Amino acid sequence: MNPMQYTNARRTTAATTALLFALGMTACDRSGSPGTGAAASSGDAHAGHDHAAHGHEGHDHAAHPGDARGTASASKDTDAHSISHVKLPDGLVTRGEPSGTNVAACKASAKQGETVTVVGRIGGSRMPFANDVAVFTIVDPALKSCADGTDPDHCRTPWDYCCEDREAMKRGMATIEFADAQGVPLGFPVRGASGLEPLATVAVTGVVVEKNDAGLMVVRATKVVVR
């Protein structure tokens, strides 16, 4: 999906589901299939989690303790994510302590066209970064990734939040985009740029450019603070 295809799809409310599937940004259920079936609630403590569906079959988690941290260097799925070597504009992404409104509260009150500062963790699917546009998703900090459980090393892609409740994920996810002056998303991936990694906590300031009843909220970022 190129920047123009992404932009055209995002502007069509009816295409929301197709857009999220195309970007690989729908929340996974325990079977590993995006956006299908019933996800386990956070209280299930990962009961019934299908590791084989996530590529865990025969995997020695003890040999890869860094996998649960979601870093590009440790992740065995790095080849599934495009690592960006393109420099974002100076000052767009900085390091610091994120502060603002959590995703779920922001989605409940924000209106299209408003400027918001929303706080979340990068994730929500196995591939939270688009491969060919500067787009990623964030999840409300109150929701629990697989890295937050009692056995953080059990899951190779803990940023997919596969054991969280689907409705909670729908309320607690937002899409972030970096765009040019014409509103077209930048045509390169941003994973790895300026500390943008799965499960990183970020505060995104920007304009809500899309919000609909299907659960999509897109914020066009003008400033991002990464913990």
N, C-alpha and C positions, 0 to 999 in steps of 0.2 A: 504494500500500500504506500503510494507516494504522497507527498504533502498535500497536493490538490485533491486526491481521492479521499484522504482523511478529512480534509476541510469540508468537502461536499457532503460526505456521509454524516459528519457531525452536525451539520446544519439541518439535516432531515430527521425529525424526531422519530419517525417510523423506522429509521435505519439504526437506531441506538443499539439494539441487540446485535445486529449484524456487524456494526462497527466494533463493539467490544470484543466479539469473538474473533474478528479479523486481526485485532491488535493483540489477542491472547490475554485480555485483561478482565475476563470474567472470573469470579471466585470459583475455585475448584471444590468439588465435593470429595468424599472419601474414596471414590473410585478413581479420582484423578481426572475426570472429564469435566471440562469447564462448564460451570453454570448448570449442571444437570444433577438430578437426584437430590436427596436430603443430606445436608452437611451435619456433622455432629456438633452439638453445642459445646461451649468451652467447658461445661461441667462434666462432659463425658470422659475427660482425661485421655482422649485419643482412643477410646475403646473401639475396636473393630477397624482401625485404620489400615488401609490396604497399601502396604509399603511397596509391593511389587508394581502396583500401578504407577508409582512415582519413580520407578527405576531403582528401587531399594533391593530387589532380589539379589541375594548373594553379596550384598554390600556390607563391608566391615566398617560400621560407624566409628568404632574406637580408633580406627586408623586415620580418620578424618575429622578430628574434633572441631576444626575450623568451619566445617560445612554448615553447622547450625548458626554461625554468625552472619551468614549471607554475604561474605566478602567475595569480590571477584577473584582474588588470588586463591581462596580456599575452595570455592565452589567447583564441583565436578561438572556443573552445567554451564560453565563459562562459555563453551562453544555455542550454546543455544542463545546467548545474549551477545549483541554487538557491543564491544567495548569502545567507547568514543575516545578518539585522540584529537578531536576538533575542539578548539578553545572557544568557550562561550564568551560573550562580551564581558569586559572587565567590570567587576562590581555586581554582576547579575546574581552570582552565587557566592556567598561568603560563609565563613565558619563563625559559629557563635552559639548562644543558647536560644533555641526556638521558643517563641511566645506568641500566643494568639488564641483563636477559637478552635476547639477540636472539630474534626470533620463532621461528625453527626450533628452537632449543634449548629454549625455553619450551614449545612445543607437544609436544616429545618427552618432557618430564618432568612437566609440570603436570597436576594432577588437578582434576576438577570440584569447585568449592567452595573451592579454594585461592585465597589472595591472592597475586598476582604483580606484578612490575614488568617489563613487556615493552617492548623498544625496536624501532622500525621506522620506515619512511618511508611516508607516506600515499600509497596507490596500489593497483595490482593490477588495475585495469580502466580503461576510458575514463571511467567515472563512479564514482570511489571513494567519493563521498558520496551517501547516500540523499537523495532529493529532499524527503521529507516526514516523516522521523524523524531523530533525532539519532544517526545510525549512520554509520560509515565503516570502511574497511579499511586495514591497514598491511602492509608487506612487509619481510621480513628485510633489514637493511642490506647483507648480503653479496651480494644479488642486484642485477643491473645494470639500471637503467632505460635507455630510449633516450637520455636526457640524459647518460648516463655514457659513451657511445661516442665514437668518434673524430670523428663528425660530429653533435654534439648538436643542431644546428638542423634535422636531416632529418625529425623527427617532431613533429607538432602536439600529440600527447597522449602525451608520453614517460612519464607516470606509469602507463600501462597495462601496461608491462613486456612488450610483445607479442613481443619477441624472446627472452625467457627460456624455459627449459625448463618444461613444464607440471607435471611431477612436483616440480621444485624449487619452483615457485610454490605447489603444494598443501601442501608441507611448510612453506613460508615465509610464509604469509598468516594473518592473524588479523582478526576482526571486533571493532570497538570500539563500545560503545553507552553513551549517557548516559541514565539512567533515573530515574524518580521513586521515592518511598519505597515504592510498591507493586510496583516492578520493571517498570513499563511505560515503554518508551523515550519520551523527550521528543518531543513532536509538532511539531518544527520542524527544518529542516536546519541543519547547523553549519559548512558551508564558509564560510570567511572570518571566522569568529568567533575572536577571540583568537589569530590567527596560524595557524589550522588551514587549510592549503592543500595541494594536491597536491605531493608530493615533500618536504614538510616532515618533518624527523626529530623523532619524539616518543618520550617515555617515558611509558607508561600504567601506572598503578597501579590495580588493581581486582581483582574476584573473577571467576574463571572460572565463568561460569554455564552454559556449554554446551561440550561437547567430545565429538566422535564420530569414528568410523572413516572417515567420508566426507571428513574434512579440515577440518571446521568447528571453530573455537575462538572463542568469544565471551567477551570480557572486559567486564564492567560497570565503567566507569571511575569512580574516586573522586578521581583526581588525574591531570593530564596536564601534562607539561613539554614545551614546544616550543622547539626551537633557533631 
